[in-house]
Amino acid sequence: MPKIIAPKIPSSLTPALEADFTDNYTKQTKFTGTFPIRETEQLVIDQSCFINVFFEANHYPKWI
């Protein structure tokens, strides 16, 4: 059985209110509360975490 490896999340993350979604991409972001309202076909969130997040009025048809 393969060993489960913990995700590689940096120790300091940018709060979501200051996150830059340029080109539908954000990196090293800490999301809390309500997730920013977005309607997009593609959104890349890299090296980030979600803590007590509520996804309201969003549309992400290709999220897996």
N, C-alpha and C positions, 0 to 999 in steps of 0.2 A: 504494500500500500504506500503511495507517495506521501511524503511529509508535507504538512500544511505550512506554508511560509507566510509570515505576517506581511501586510502591505507596507510599502516604503513611503511613508508620509513624513514630510519634514516636520521638525519640532516647532517652527514658527510659520504660521499661516496668515494670509491676508484676510481680514474680515470680509464677508460677502458684500457689505455696503460699499467697500472700496475696490471690489473685484472689477477687472477690466475684461469685458466679453468681446473684445475686438476679434472680428472674424469668427465669432461663435466659439471661442476658445478661452479657457481660463485655467490657471495653474496655481497650485499651492494656496487654495482658498478654503476658508472655514465657513461653512454654511450653518446658520442657526435660525430658528424662527420660521418665517414664511419664505419659501424659495422665490427668487425674483420671477415675475411674470414674463414668460418668453414663449414665442411660438416660432419654432424653427424645425427644419428637417434634420439638422445635424448640430450637435452641441458637444464639444470635447471638454471634459473636466478631468484634469490630470493632477495627480498627487494632492488630492483634496479630501475633506471629510465632511460628513453631514451629521449634525448633532441636534436631535429633537426638531427635525425639519418637517414642515407641512407644505405639501405641493398643491398650491391653489391656482386654479385657472391656467394651467399649463397644458401644452400639447407637444408631446415628444413621441411621435409614432414609431420611431426606430430604436427606442431604448430597449436594451436587453437586460 
